[in-house]
Amino acid sequence: MARVHRVQRSNKDHVCGVGGHVIPKGEPYLWAKPGFRTRTPKVRCVNHPFRESDLATGMNQEPLAAREAFIDTLDGLEEYDYDGLREAVEEFQSALDDYVSVREEALDAWENGNGTLEELRDNAQQARDDFEPDVEEFDEEEPDRGDFEGDPDDDDDDGQDEYDQEVIEWEGRRDDHWENAVEEARSAAEGLDL
């Protein structure tokens, strides 16, 4: 992985690699030279720092980029969008499957095997096996107002307070379920050794 350098005051204008906007002279910026014998450094403004996939140059660059896209998708999901969450998980799983295939193909190119490539393939397969977050929808039904009828002899007791309390508790369980599903997916992706 390439090392990122920070320059506090630019001595000339630079162009940020994200968005293509100009970083004016005198402003801070970041630069890195990913890859072997890279002559021209990549430049970023401080508002668009390098991501892990920007600095990788090997076969793991694509799954790193897929993980970053997955986490960006999680951050942008509407609340309770389980379909969007499932779709994002499936896309990331597909990217991990492709990564395992690429590692397999690289290993197949060696007639007598290669210990290093076998380890990389095994790590890729382990990452794929480890990424199985639970994205089941919240299936508890919303409380029914009809279940909270009050005492017919008591004019003040219409069951509304009990119903309101039950709805608040149900919404809390629904919110917790959603937050746990998103956090489990995020943690599972961030914990992978790519």
HELIX and SHEET records of a PDB file:
HELIX    1   1 GLU A   52  LEU A   55  1                                   4    
HELIX    2   2 GLN A   61  GLY A   76  1                                  16    
HELIX    3   3 TYR A   82  ASP A  108  1                                  27    
HELIX    4   4 GLY A  115  ASP A  130  1                                  16    
HELIX    5   5 ARG A  145  PHE A  148  5                                   4    
HELIX    6   6 GLN A  160  GLU A  190  1                                  31    
SHEET    1   A 3 HIS A   5  VAL A   7  0                                        
SHEET    2   A 3 TYR A  29  ALA A  32 -1                                        
SHEET    3   A 3 LYS A  42  CYS A  45 -1                                        
SHEET    1   B 2 HIS A  14  VAL A  15  0                                        
SHEET    2   B 2 VAL A  22  ILE A  23 -1                                        
END                                                                             
